[in-house]
Amino acid sequence: MTVLIAFAAGLVFGLGLLVSGMADPAKVLGFLDIAGPWDPSLALVMAGAVGVALVAFALARRRGTTLRGTPLHWPAAHGIDARLVGGSVLFGIGWGLAGICPGPALVLLGMGVPDGVWFVAALLAGMAVFEGIERWRGRG
């Protein structure tokens, strides 16, 4: 049952990305290009998503468990450190260059769009490099 719920949530998320235009790299780049012909429509999508997430997280914090009764696991780290800032910068650079972030990349991959395939391949390679570095440093 858990797999079915996860599948349904992913399907709704993917459909939302398609309907909102977030899976279209050209639309995303139009939003990020504030010096050119800026497309502010994705700001409304993001604002709506943040609003829904705020309500959902507030309800989840009060409940403490999932709808199936399993405990919720919240992140232990709360501070801003160099790793967080560095990862955010890398994410922003990648998003700005490609117009794709991980969620829409999976939608594009599922649709067989070559940019999505290349992006997911690069994403997996980056994750492997990170894991290798973490093991080398003794953190993994």
N, CA, C and O atoms as CSV, one atom per row, in Angstrom:
chain,resi,resn,atom,element,x,y,z
A,1,MET,N,N,0.822,-1.204,0.000
A,1,MET,CA,C,0.000,0.000,0.000
A,1,MET,C,C,0.867,1.270,0.000
A,1,MET,O,O,0.519,2.260,-0.645
A,2,THR,N,N,1.993,1.238,0.723
A,2,THR,CA,C,2.883,2.396,0.787
A,2,THR,C,C,3.424,2.743,-0.592
A,2,THR,O,O,3.532,3.918,-0.943
A,3,VAL,N,N,3.765,1.726,-1.373
A,3,VAL,CA,C,4.290,1.962,-2.721
A,3,VAL,C,C,3.217,2.606,-3.591
A,3,VAL,O,O,3.520,3.491,-4.391
A,4,LEU,N,N,1.978,2.177,-3.446
A,4,LEU,CA,C,0.878,2.753,-4.224
A,4,LEU,C,C,0.655,4.221,-3.858
A,4,LEU,O,O,0.412,5.051,-4.734
A,5,ILE,N,N,0.739,4.538,-2.567
A,5,ILE,CA,C,0.581,5.923,-2.125
A,5,ILE,C,C,1.729,6.779,-2.669
A,5,ILE,O,O,1.504,7.893,-3.142
A,6,ALA,N,N,2.951,6.261,-2.602
A,6,ALA,CA,C,4.111,6.988,-3.131
A,6,ALA,C,C,3.966,7.200,-4.632
A,6,ALA,O,O,4.267,8.282,-5.137
A,7,PHE,N,N,3.509,6.180,-5.346
A,7,PHE,CA,C,3.302,6.305,-6.791
A,7,PHE,C,C,2.263,7.383,-7.096
A,7,PHE,O,O,2.470,8.215,-7.981
A,8,ALA,N,N,1.154,7.370,-6.371
A,8,ALA,CA,C,0.091,8.352,-6.594
A,8,ALA,C,C,0.592,9.766,-6.311
A,8,ALA,O,O,0.295,10.694,-7.062
A,9,ALA,N,N,1.356,9.930,-5.222
A,9,ALA,CA,C,1.894,11.253,-4.891
A,9,ALA,C,C,2.852,11.727,-5.981
A,9,ALA,O,O,2.808,12.887,-6.390
A,10,GLY,N,N,3.714,10.830,-6.449
A,10,GLY,CA,C,4.647,11.185,-7.518
A,10,GLY,C,C,3.930,11.533,-8.810
A,10,GLY,O,O,4.326,12.457,-9.520
A,11,LEU,N,N,2.877,10.790,-9.111
A,11,LEU,CA,C,2.097,11.053,-10.320
A,11,LEU,C,C,1.431,12.428,-10.251
A,11,LEU,O,O,1.467,13.184,-11.223
A,12,VAL,N,N,0.832,12.750,-9.122
A,12,VAL,CA,C,0.199,14.066,-8.954
A,12,VAL,C,C,1.245,15.176,-9.045
A,12,VAL,O,O,1.003,16.208,-9.670
A,13,PHE,N,N,2.415,14.964,-8.419
A,13,PHE,CA,C,3.489,15.951,-8.481
A,13,PHE,C,C,3.949,16.155,-9.924
A,13,PHE,O,O,4.093,17.291,-10.376
A,14,GLY,N,N,4.177,15.066,-10.640
A,14,GLY,CA,C,4.612,15.154,-12.037
A,14,GLY,C,C,3.590,15.852,-12.915
A,14,GLY,O,O,3.950,16.676,-13.756
A,15,LEU,N,N,2.317,15.528,-12.727
A,15,LEU,CA,C,1.264,16.194,-13.502
A,15,LEU,C,C,1.223,17.691,-13.185
A,15,LEU,O,O,1.017,18.520,-14.072
A,16,GLY,N,N,1.422,18.024,-11.902
A,16,GLY,CA,C,1.455,19.431,-11.510
A,16,GLY,C,C,2.601,20.171,-12.179
A,16,GLY,O,O,2.447,21.317,-12.601
A,17,LEU,N,N,3.765,19.505,-12.277
A,17,LEU,CA,C,4.913,20.122,-12.957
A,17,LEU,C,C,4.605,20.357,-14.432
A,17,LEU,O,O,4.960,21.397,-14.988
A,18,LEU,N,N,3.945,19.393,-15.059
A,18,LEU,CA,C,3.610,19.551,-16.478
A,18,LEU,C,C,2.588,20.664,-16.689
A,18,LEU,O,O,2.766,21.516,-17.560
A,19,VAL,N,N,1.520,20.660,-15.894
A,19,VAL,CA,C,0.458,21.657,-16.058
A,19,VAL,C,C,0.973,23.069,-15.783
A,19,VAL,O,O,0.578,24.017,-16.462
A,20,SER,N,N,1.860,23.213,-14.781
A,20,SER,CA,C,2.358,24.539,-14.409
A,20,SER,C,C,3.450,25.056,-15.335
A,20,SER,O,O,3.777,26.243,-15.302
A,21,GLY,N,N,4.018,24.182,-16.161
A,21,GLY,CA,C,5.099,24.589,-17.050
A,21,GLY,C,C,6.476,24.439,-16.439
A,21,GLY,O,O,7.473,24.780,-17.077
A,22,MET,N,N,6.555,23.934,-15.209
A,22,MET,CA,C,7.849,23.794,-14.529
A,22,MET,C,C,8.737,22.742,-15.186
A,22,MET,O,O,9.946,22.733,-14.953
A,23,ALA,N,N,8.169,21.858,-15.998
A,23,ALA,CA,C,8.968,20.838,-16.685
A,23,ALA,C,C,9.478,21.330,-18.037
A,23,ALA,O,O,10.167,20.593,-18.742
A,24,ASP,N,N,9.147,22.558,-18.402
A,24,ASP,CA,C,9.597,23.131,-19.675
A,24,ASP,C,C,10.812,24.012,-19.415
A,24,ASP,O,O,10.673,25.113,-18.883
A,25,PRO,N,N,12.022,23.533,-19.790
A,25,PRO,CA,C,13.226,24.324,-19.517
A,25,PRO,C,C,13.176,25.741,-20.083
A,25,PRO,O,O,13.701,26.666,-19.464
A,26,ALA,N,N,12.561,25.925,-21.238
A,26,ALA,CA,C,12.488,27.267,-21.835
A,26,ALA,C,C,11.670,28.212,-20.950
A,26,ALA,O,O,12.026,29.381,-20.799
A,27,LYS,N,N,10.586,27.716,-20.371
A,27,LYS,CA,C,9.749,28.537,-19.491
A,27,LYS,C,C,10.502,28.876,-18.207
A,27,LYS,O,O,10.434,30.003,-17.717
A,28,VAL,N,N,11.221,27.887,-17.665
A,28,VAL,CA,C,11.996,28.117,-16.447
A,28,VAL,C,C,13.099,29.142,-16.710
A,28,VAL,O,O,13.307,30.051,-15.906
A,29,LEU,N,N,13.802,29.001,-17.825
A,29,LEU,CA,C,14.855,29.960,-18.158
A,29,LEU,C,C,14.276,31.354,-18.380
A,29,LEU,O,O,14.924,32.350,-18.061
A,30,GLY,N,N,13.066,31.434,-18.922
A,30,GLY,CA,C,12.391,32.727,-19.078
A,30,GLY,C,C,12.094,33.368,-17.730
A,30,GLY,O,O,12.122,34.592,-17.603
A,31,PHE,N,N,11.810,32.548,-16.725
A,31,PHE,CA,C,11.587,33.051,-15.381
A,31,PHE,C,C,12.905,33.518,-14.748
A,31,PHE,O,O,12.948,34.543,-14.068
A,32,LEU,N,N,13.967,32.759,-14.979
A,32,LEU,CA,C,15.254,33.084,-14.371
A,32,LEU,C,C,15.956,34.262,-15.058
A,32,LEU,O,O,16.845,34.872,-14.464
A,33,ASP,N,N,15.578,34.586,-16.278
A,33,ASP,CA,C,16.222,35.665,-17.041
A,33,ASP,C,C,15.566,37.006,-16.694
A,33,ASP,O,O,14.721,37.500,-17.441
A,34,ILE,N,N,15.960,37.591,-15.557
A,34,ILE,CA,C,15.335,38.847,-15.137
A,34,ILE,C,C,15.853,40.047,-15.927
A,34,ILE,O,O,15.251,41.120,-15.890
A,35,ALA,N,N,16.967,39.873,-16.641
A,35,ALA,CA,C,17.502,40.970,-17.443
A,35,ALA,C,C,16.898,40.997,-18.848
A,35,ALA,O,O,17.012,41.999,-19.554
A,36,GLY,N,N,16.258,39.899,-19.253
A,36,GLY,CA,C,15.679,39.816,-20.591
A,36,GLY,C,C,14.161,39.881,-20.527
A,36,GLY,O,O,13.599,40.570,-19.676
A,37,PRO,N,N,13.500,39.165,-21.426
A,37,PRO,CA,C,12.027,39.142,-21.407
A,37,PRO,C,C,11.523,38.225,-20.283
A,37,PRO,O,O,11.200,37.060,-20.518
A,38,TRP,N,N,11.462,38.765,-19.067
A,38,TRP,CA,C,11.157,37.991,-17.870
A,38,TRP,C,C,9.734,37.454,-17.888
A,38,TRP,O,O,8.795,38.179,-18.217
A,39,ASP,N,N,9.573,36.177,-17.532
A,39,ASP,CA,C,8.265,35.520,-17.438
A,39,ASP,C,C,7.985,35.248,-15.962
A,39,ASP,O,O,8.522,34.285,-15.414
A,40,PRO,N,N,7.164,36.060,-15.302
A,40,PRO,CA,C,6.943,35.912,-13.866
A,40,PRO,C,C,5.936,34.812,-13.490
A,40,PRO,O,O,5.675,34.615,-12.303
A,41,SER,N,N,5.377,34.108,-14.446
A,41,SER,CA,C,4.300,33.158,-14.151
A,41,SER,C,C,4.727,32.046,-13.190
A,41,SER,O,O,3.913,31.571,-12.399
A,42,LEU,N,N,5.985,31.631,-13.250
A,42,LEU,CA,C,6.417,30.564,-12.350
A,42,LEU,C,C,6.536,31.041,-10.912
A,42,LEU,O,O,6.518,30.222,-9.993
A,43,ALA,N,N,6.655,32.342,-10.696
A,43,ALA,CA,C,6.665,32.866,-9.327
A,43,ALA,C,C,5.328,32.566,-8.650
A,43,ALA,O,O,5.286,32.246,-7.462
A,44,LEU,N,N,4.238,32.673,-9.411
A,44,LEU,CA,C,2.920,32.347,-8.860
A,44,LEU,C,C,2.810,30.863,-8.541
A,44,LEU,O,O,2.227,30.478,-7.528
A,45,VAL,N,N,3.373,30.035,-9.411
A,45,VAL,CA,C,3.376,28.590,-9.159
A,45,VAL,C,C,4.149,28.294,-7.878
A,45,VAL,O,O,3.699,27.521,-7.032
A,46,MET,N,N,5.317,28.919,-7.746
A,46,MET,CA,C,6.134,28.695,-6.550
A,46,MET,C,C,5.433,29.201,-5.296
A,46,MET,O,O,5.461,28.533,-4.262
A,47,ALA,N,N,4.811,30.361,-5.373
A,47,ALA,CA,C,4.101,30.910,-4.217
A,47,ALA,C,C,2.965,29.976,-3.798
A,47,ALA,O,O,2.761,29.735,-2.608
A,48,GLY,N,N,2.237,29.460,-4.767
A,48,GLY,CA,C,1.176,28.503,-4.453
A,48,GLY,C,C,1.715,27.236,-3.814
A,48,GLY,O,O,1.128,26.708,-2.869
A,49,ALA,N,N,2.837,26.748,-4.334
A,49,ALA,CA,C,3.447,25.536,-3.783
A,49,ALA,C,C,3.943,25.763,-2.356
A,49,ALA,O,O,3.780,24.898,-1.496
A,50,VAL,N,N,4.540,26.911,-2.109
A,50,VAL,CA,C,5.022,27.222,-0.759
A,50,VAL,C,C,3.840,27.331,0.205
A,50,VAL,O,O,3.917,26.854,1.337
A,51,GLY,N,N,2.758,27.949,-0.235
A,51,GLY,CA,C,1.567,28.062,0.608
A,51,GLY,C,C,0.993,26.708,0.989
A,51,GLY,O,O,0.664,26.469,2.151
A,52,VAL,N,N,0.875,25.831,0.015
A,52,VAL,CA,C,0.375,24.481,0.284
A,52,VAL,C,C,1.331,23.734,1.213
A,52,VAL,O,O,0.896,23.051,2.140
A,53,ALA,N,N,2.636,23.867,0.958
A,53,ALA,CA,C,3.627,23.172,1.786
A,53,ALA,C,C,3.602,23.674,3.225
A,53,ALA,O,O,3.715,22.871,4.152
A,54,LEU,N,N,3.455,24.981,3.435
A,54,LEU,CA,C,3.397,25.515,4.792
A,54,LEU,C,C,2.246,24.895,5.586
A,54,LEU,O,O,2.419,24.505,6.740
A,55,VAL,N,N,1.087,24.810,4.966
A,55,VAL,CA,C,-0.069,24.207,5.634
A,55,VAL,C,C,0.187,22.721,5.897
A,55,VAL,O,O,-0.077,22.227,6.993
A,56,ALA,N,N,0.703,22.012,4.887
A,56,ALA,CA,C,0.944,20.575,5.030
A,56,ALA,C,C,1.979,20.290,6.119
A,56,ALA,O,O,1.790,19.377,6.923
A,57,PHE,N,N,3.070,21.059,6.156
A,57,PHE,CA,C,4.094,20.843,7.180
A,57,PHE,C,C,3.571,21.189,8.573
A,57,PHE,O,O,3.902,20.507,9.543
A,58,ALA,N,N,2.763,22.235,8.680
A,58,ALA,CA,C,2.187,22.583,9.986
A,58,ALA,C,C,1.293,21.458,10.492
A,58,ALA,O,O,1.360,21.093,11.666
A,59,LEU,N,N,0.465,20.912,9.626
A,59,LEU,CA,C,-0.394,19.787,10.020
A,59,LEU,C,C,0.430,18.555,10.379
A,59,LEU,O,O,0.129,17.860,11.349
A,60,ALA,N,N,1.474,18.289,9.591
A,60,ALA,CA,C,2.311,17.122,9.853
A,60,ALA,C,C,3.035,17.260,11.192
A,60,ALA,O,O,3.155,16.282,11.929
A,61,ARG,N,N,3.511,18.444,11.511
A,61,ARG,CA,C,4.204,18.657,12.796
A,61,ARG,C,C,3.258,18.416,13.974
A,61,ARG,O,O,3.663,17.865,14.998
A,62,ARG,N,N,2.010,18.825,13.827
A,62,ARG,CA,C,1.046,18.613,14.912
A,62,ARG,C,C,0.699,17.141,15.074
A,62,ARG,O,O,0.537,16.654,16.193
A,63,ARG,N,N,0.584,16.432,13.948
A,63,ARG,CA,C,0.225,15.008,14.001
A,63,ARG,C,C,1.365,14.161,14.534
A,63,ARG,O,O,1.167,13.343,15.433
A,64,GLY,N,N,2.568,14.355,13.981
A,64,GLY,CA,C,3.716,13.567,14.404
A,64,GLY,C,C,3.836,12.212,13.727
A,64,GLY,O,O,4.882,11.567,13.804
A,65,THR,N,N,2.768,11.778,13.063
A,65,THR,CA,C,2.794,10.503,12.332
A,65,THR,C,C,2.183,10.702,10.959
A,65,THR,O,O,1.487,11.685,10.706
A,66,THR,N,N,2.454,9.751,10.077
A,66,THR,CA,C,1.846,9.787,8.750
A,66,THR,C,C,0.382,9.369,8.854
A,66,THR,O,O,-0.071,8.957,9.922
A,67,LEU,N,N,-0.343,9.471,7.776
A,67,LEU,CA,C,-1.740,9.038,7.784
A,67,LEU,C,C,-1.871,7.535,8.052
A,67,LEU,O,O,-2.920,7.073,8.500
A,68,ARG,N,N,-0.814,6.779,7.781
A,68,ARG,CA,C,-0.806,5.343,8.050
A,68,ARG,C,C,-0.315,5.021,9.456
A,68,ARG,O,O,-0.266,3.853,9.841
A,69,GLY,N,N,0.053,6.052,10.233
A,69,GLY,CA,C,0.459,5.845,11.609
A,69,GLY,C,C,1.944,5.634,11.846
A,69,GLY,O,O,2.359,5.403,12.981
A,70,THR,N,N,2.758,5.709,10.786
A,70,THR,CA,C,4.200,5.559,10.986
A,70,THR,C,C,4.793,6.903,11.400
A,70,THR,O,O,4.282,7.953,11.012
A,71,PRO,N,N,5.873,6.876,12.189
A,71,PRO,CA,C,6.435,8.144,12.674
A,71,PRO,C,C,7.054,8.970,11.548
A,71,PRO,O,O,7.620,8.426,10.600
A,72,LEU,N,N,6.937,10.283,11.671
A,72,LEU,CA,C,7.575,11.201,10.732
A,72,LEU,C,C,9.005,11.442,11.193
A,72,LEU,O,O,9.258,11.572,12.390
A,73,HIS,N,N,9.925,11.501,10.264
A,73,HIS,CA,C,11.323,11.745,10.577
A,73,HIS,C,C,11.707,13.114,10.030
A,73,HIS,O,O,11.699,13.331,8.818
A,74,TRP,N,N,12.040,14.031,10.925
A,74,TRP,CA,C,12.394,15.382,10.548
A,74,TRP,C,C,13.915,15.518,10.490
A,74,TRP,O,O,14.620,14.800,11.198
A,75,PRO,N,N,14.430,16.422,9.662
A,75,PRO,CA,C,15.885,16.623,9.599
A,75,PRO,C,C,16.449,17.028,10.962
A,75,PRO,O,O,15.828,17.786,11.707
A,76,ALA,N,N,17.633,16.507,11.270
A,76,ALA,CA,C,18.277,16.837,12.539
A,76,ALA,C,C,19.047,18.147,12.445
A,76,ALA,O,O,19.164,18.856,13.444
A,77,ALA,N,N,19.571,18.483,11.284
A,77,ALA,CA,C,20.367,19.697,11.105
A,77,ALA,C,C,19.446,20.907,10.934
A,77,ALA,O,O,18.450,20.846,10.213
A,78,HIS,N,N,19.792,21.995,11.600
A,78,HIS,CA,C,18.974,23.209,11.502
A,78,HIS,C,C,19.783,24.440,11.116
A,78,HIS,O,O,19.207,25.476,10.785
A,79,GLY,N,N,21.102,24.345,11.152
A,79,GLY,CA,C,21.941,25.509,10.890
A,79,GLY,C,C,22.305,25.662,9.423
A,79,GLY,O,O,22.135,24.747,8.617
A,80,ILE,N,N,22.805,26.831,9.106
A,80,ILE,CA,C,23.312,27.112,7.769
A,80,ILE,C,C,24.827,27.006,7.841
A,80,ILE,O,O,25.470,27.711,8.620
A,81,ASP,N,N,25.395,26.122,7.026
A,81,ASP,CA,C,26.842,25.945,7.023
A,81,ASP,C,C,27.371,26.015,5.590
A,81,ASP,O,O,26.605,26.190,4.643
A,82,ALA,N,N,28.676,25.878,5.448
A,82,ALA,CA,C,29.303,25.997,4.131
A,82,ALA,C,C,28.805,24.931,3.168
A,82,ALA,O,O,28.650,25.197,1.976
A,83,ARG,N,N,28.554,23.730,3.668
A,83,ARG,CA,C,28.058,22.658,2.794
A,83,ARG,C,C,26.680,22.998,2.230
A,83,ARG,O,O,26.415,22.755,1.053
A,84,LEU,N,N,25.808,23.553,3.059
A,84,LEU,CA,C,24.474,23.939,2.606
A,84,LEU,C,C,24.558,25.064,1.583
A,84,LEU,O,O,23.904,25.010,0.541
A,85,VAL,N,N,25.352,26.072,1.872
A,85,VAL,CA,C,25.501,27.208,0.953
A,85,VAL,C,C,26.127,26.740,-0.359
A,85,VAL,O,O,25.658,27.102,-1.438
A,86,GLY,N,N,27.191,25.932,-0.267
A,86,GLY,CA,C,27.838,25.422,-1.476
A,86,GLY,C,C,26.906,24.586,-2.328
A,86,GLY,O,O,26.875,24.734,-3.550
A,87,GLY,N,N,26.140,23.701,-1.688
A,87,GLY,CA,C,25.175,22.886,-2.431
A,87,GLY,C,C,24.095,23.734,-3.078
A,87,GLY,O,O,23.669,23.460,-4.200
A,88,SER,N,N,23.651,24.769,-2.367
A,88,SER,CA,C,22.631,25.671,-2.916
A,88,SER,C,C,23.158,26.427,-4.126
A,88,SER,O,O,22.447,26.605,-5.116
A,89,VAL,N,N,24.399,26.867,-4.042
A,89,VAL,CA,C,25.022,27.583,-5.164
A,89,VAL,C,C,25.138,26.659,-6.375
A,89,VAL,O,O,24.806,27.051,-7.495
A,90,LEU,N,N,25.608,25.434,-6.147
A,90,LEU,CA,C,25.720,24.478,-7.257
A,90,LEU,C,C,24.354,24.175,-7.870
A,90,LEU,O,O,24.214,24.106,-9.091
A,91,PHE,N,N,23.344,23.996,-7.009
A,91,PHE,CA,C,21.989,23.751,-7.500
A,91,PHE,C,C,21.517,24.928,-8.361
A,91,PHE,O,O,20.983,24.728,-9.452
A,92,GLY,N,N,21.715,26.144,-7.872
A,92,GLY,CA,C,21.285,27.333,-8.607
A,92,GLY,C,C,21.992,27.486,-9.941
A,92,GLY,O,O,21.374,27.860,-10.937
A,93,ILE,N,N,23.295,27.195,-9.963
A,93,ILE,CA,C,24.049,27.274,-11.219
A,93,ILE,C,C,23.503,26.258,-12.217
A,93,ILE,O,O,23.274,26.584,-13.382
A,94,GLY,N,N,23.297,25.030,-11.756
A,94,GLY,CA,C,22.759,23.988,-12.639
A,94,GLY,C,C,21.368,24.325,-13.144
A,94,GLY,O,O,21.058,24.119,-14.317
A,95,TRP,N,N,20.525,24.847,-12.250
A,95,TRP,CA,C,19.168,25.212,-12.637
A,95,TRP,C,C,19.193,26.345,-13.657
A,95,TRP,O,O,18.434,26.338,-14.626
A,96,GLY,N,N,20.071,27.317,-13.427
A,96,GLY,CA,C,20.171,28.455,-14.343
A,96,GLY,C,C,20.725,28.080,-15.704
A,96,GLY,O,O,20.295,28.624,-16.721
A,97,LEU,N,N,21.677,27.152,-15.735
A,97,LEU,CA,C,22.261,26.733,-17.014
A,97,LEU,C,C,21.321,25.844,-17.820
A,97,LEU,O,O,21.183,26.011,-19.032
A,98,ALA,N,N,20.676,24.898,-17.142
A,98,ALA,CA,C,19.853,23.906,-17.845
A,98,ALA,C,C,18.372,24.244,-17.864
A,98,ALA,O,O,17.649,23.813,-18.763
A,99,GLY,N,N,17.911,25.016,-16.876
A,99,GLY,CA,C,16.474,25.276,-16.771
A,99,GLY,C,C,15.728,24.065,-16.250
A,99,GLY,O,O,14.510,23.967,-16.395
A,100,ILE,N,N,16.461,23.141,-15.642
A,100,ILE,CA,C,15.876,21.891,-15.146
A,100,ILE,C,C,16.354,21.666,-13.719
A,100,ILE,O,O,17.521,21.911,-13.411
A,101,CYS,N,N,15.473,21.206,-12.853
A,101,CYS,CA,C,15.879,20.753,-11.530
A,101,CYS,C,C,15.425,19.296,-11.379
A,101,CYS,O,O,14.735,18.786,-12.261
A,102,PRO,N,N,15.788,18.622,-10.301
A,102,PRO,CA,C,15.575,17.170,-10.233
A,102,PRO,C,C,14.148,16.683,-10.460
A,102,PRO,O,O,13.951,15.694,-11.166
A,103,GLY,N,N,13.157,17.337,-9.890
A,103,GLY,CA,C,11.773,16.879,-10.084
A,103,GLY,C,C,11.354,16.892,-11.555
A,103,GLY,O,O,10.952,15.859,-12.092
A,104,PRO,N,N,11.444,18.054,-12.212
A,104,PRO,CA,C,11.118,18.103,-13.633
A,104,PRO,C,C,12.016,17.208,-14.483
A,104,PRO,O,O,11.582,16.711,-15.522
A,105,ALA,N,N,13.263,16.995,-14.053
A,105,ALA,CA,C,14.156,16.112,-14.816
A,105,ALA,C,C,13.588,14.702,-14.873
A,105,ALA,O,O,13.675,14.036,-15.904
A,106,LEU,N,N,13.006,14.247,-13.770
A,106,LEU,CA,C,12.406,12.909,-13.762
A,106,LEU,C,C,11.167,12.849,-14.657
A,106,LEU,O,O,10.902,11.832,-15.296
A,107,VAL,N,N,10.417,13.941,-14.694
A,107,VAL,CA,C,9.268,14.007,-15.610
A,107,VAL,C,C,9.763,13.931,-17.053
A,107,VAL,O,O,9.223,13.170,-17.855
A,108,LEU,N,N,10.789,14.718,-17.385
A,108,LEU,CA,C,11.339,14.709,-18.740
A,108,LEU,C,C,11.930,13.340,-19.083
A,108,LEU,O,O,11.783,12.859,-20.207
A,109,LEU,N,N,12.602,12.714,-18.107
A,109,LEU,CA,C,13.141,11.367,-18.320
A,109,LEU,C,C,12.018,10.396,-18.642
A,109,LEU,O,O,12.125,9.605,-19.579
A,110,GLY,N,N,10.950,10.452,-17.874
A,110,GLY,CA,C,9.797,9.578,-18.111
A,110,GLY,C,C,9.145,9.809,-19.461
A,110,GLY,O,O,8.551,8.897,-20.035
A,111,MET,N,N,9.255,11.028,-19.969
A,111,MET,CA,C,8.696,11.352,-21.286
A,111,MET,C,C,9.668,11.019,-22.403
A,111,MET,O,O,9.315,11.110,-23.579
A,112,GLY,N,N,10.901,10.630,-22.046
A,112,GLY,CA,C,11.899,10.290,-23.053
A,112,GLY,C,C,12.557,11.497,-23.707
A,112,GLY,O,O,13.124,11.377,-24.793
A,113,VAL,N,N,12.489,12.659,-23.062
A,113,VAL,CA,C,13.096,13.873,-23.604
A,113,VAL,C,C,14.611,13.789,-23.390
A,113,VAL,O,O,15.057,13.604,-22.258
A,114,PRO,N,N,15.408,13.920,-24.455
A,114,PRO,CA,C,16.866,13.764,-24.324
A,114,PRO,C,C,17.502,14.651,-23.254
A,114,PRO,O,O,18.395,14.197,-22.539
A,115,ASP,N,N,17.061,15.910,-23.127
A,115,ASP,CA,C,17.625,16.787,-22.088
A,115,ASP,C,C,17.413,16.207,-20.694
A,115,ASP,O,O,18.281,16.320,-19.828
A,116,GLY,N,N,16.257,15.586,-20.481
A,116,GLY,CA,C,15.973,14.955,-19.194
A,116,GLY,C,C,16.869,13.760,-18.946
A,116,GLY,O,O,17.321,13.537,-17.823
A,117,VAL,N,N,17.127,12.984,-20.000
A,117,VAL,CA,C,18.018,11.822,-19.872
A,117,VAL,C,C,19.419,12.280,-19.501
A,117,VAL,O,O,20.031,11.721,-18.590
A,118,TRP,N,N,19.939,13.296,-20.198
A,118,TRP,CA,C,21.281,13.806,-19.921
A,118,TRP,C,C,21.356,14.416,-18.522
A,118,TRP,O,O,22.336,14.218,-17.804
A,119,PHE,N,N,20.329,15.149,-18.143
A,119,PHE,CA,C,20.328,15.786,-16.830
A,119,PHE,C,C,20.342,14.737,-15.723
A,119,PHE,O,O,21.111,14.855,-14.770
A,120,VAL,N,N,19.503,13.719,-15.838
A,120,VAL,CA,C,19.461,12.668,-14.809
A,120,VAL,C,C,20.782,11.910,-14.770
A,120,VAL,O,O,21.252,11.552,-13.690
A,121,ALA,N,N,21.396,11.657,-15.936
A,121,ALA,CA,C,22.706,10.995,-15.961
A,121,ALA,C,C,23.745,11.846,-15.227
A,121,ALA,O,O,24.540,11.323,-14.445
A,122,ALA,N,N,23.738,13.161,-15.480
A,122,ALA,CA,C,24.676,14.056,-14.793
A,122,ALA,C,C,24.363,14.125,-13.300
A,122,ALA,O,O,25.277,14.184,-12.478
A,123,LEU,N,N,23.093,14.119,-12.950
A,123,LEU,CA,C,22.677,14.134,-11.552
A,123,LEU,C,C,23.197,12.896,-10.817
A,123,LEU,O,O,23.754,13.003,-9.724
A,124,LEU,N,N,23.011,11.731,-11.421
A,124,LEU,CA,C,23.491,10.489,-10.810
A,124,LEU,C,C,25.017,10.470,-10.708
A,124,LEU,O,O,25.568,9.991,-9.716
A,125,ALA,N,N,25.694,10.985,-11.725
A,125,ALA,CA,C,27.161,11.056,-11.673
A,125,ALA,C,C,27.605,11.989,-10.541
A,125,ALA,O,O,28.539,11.670,-9.807
A,126,GLY,N,N,26.955,13.114,-10.402
A,126,GLY,CA,C,27.275,14.042,-9.319
A,126,GLY,C,C,27.037,13.423,-7.952
A,126,GLY,O,O,27.824,13.633,-7.030
A,127,MET,N,N,25.960,12.661,-7.815
A,127,MET,CA,C,25.687,11.984,-6.548
A,127,MET,C,C,26.761,10.949,-6.247
A,127,MET,O,O,27.176,10.797,-5.097
A,128,ALA,N,N,27.210,10.243,-7.267
A,128,ALA,CA,C,28.265,9.239,-7.078
A,128,ALA,C,C,29.579,9.902,-6.669
A,128,ALA,O,O,30.286,9.400,-5.795
A,129,VAL,N,N,29.901,11.021,-7.295
A,129,VAL,CA,C,31.128,11.756,-6.930
A,129,VAL,C,C,31.020,12.233,-5.483
A,129,VAL,O,O,31.977,12.106,-4.719
A,130,PHE,N,N,29.875,12.776,-5.103
A,130,PHE,CA,C,29.678,13.235,-3.723
A,130,PHE,C,C,29.864,12.083,-2.736
A,130,PHE,O,O,30.566,12.229,-1.736
A,131,GLU,N,N,29.240,10.947,-3.012
A,131,GLU,CA,C,29.368,9.792,-2.122
A,131,GLU,C,C,30.822,9.345,-2.019
A,131,GLU,O,O,31.293,9.006,-0.933
A,132,GLY,N,N,31.532,9.344,-3.143
A,132,GLY,CA,C,32.946,8.971,-3.128
A,132,GLY,C,C,33.768,9.913,-2.269
A,132,GLY,O,O,34.626,9.470,-1.505
A,133,ILE,N,N,33.513,11.209,-2.388
A,133,ILE,CA,C,34.237,12.197,-1.584
A,133,ILE,C,C,33.903,12.023,-0.101
A,133,ILE,O,O,34.787,12.096,0.751
A,134,GLU,N,N,32.631,11.793,0.199
A,134,GLU,CA,C,32.227,11.606,1.600
A,134,GLU,C,C,32.887,10.369,2.206
A,134,GLU,O,O,33.313,10.398,3.361
A,135,ARG,N,N,32.975,9.284,1.437
A,135,ARG,CA,C,33.652,8.074,1.943
A,135,ARG,C,C,35.131,8.350,2.149
A,135,ARG,O,O,35.713,7.929,3.149
A,136,TRP,N,N,35.741,9.057,1.205
A,136,TRP,CA,C,37.163,9.379,1.284
A,136,TRP,C,C,37.456,10.227,2.520
A,136,TRP,O,O,38.481,10.054,3.179
A,137,ARG,N,N,36.524,11.159,2.827
A,137,ARG,CA,C,36.706,12.028,3.998
A,137,ARG,C,C,36.288,11.345,5.297
A,137,ARG,O,O,36.481,11.904,6.377
A,138,GLY,N,N,35.717,10.142,5.204
A,138,GLY,CA,C,35.313,9.400,6.389
A,138,GLY,C,C,33.973,9.778,6.959
A,138,GLY,O,O,33.685,9.476,8.118
A,139,ARG,N,N,33.135,10.442,6.161
A,139,ARG,CA,C,31.793,10.857,6.631
A,139,ARG,C,C,30.707,9.896,6.157
A,139,ARG,O,O,29.570,9.970,6.624
A,140,GLY,N,N,31.047,8.992,5.232
A,140,GLY,CA,C,29.992,8.174,4.632
A,140,GLY,C,C,29.911,6.802,5.063
A,140,GLY,O,O,29.047,6.059,4.598
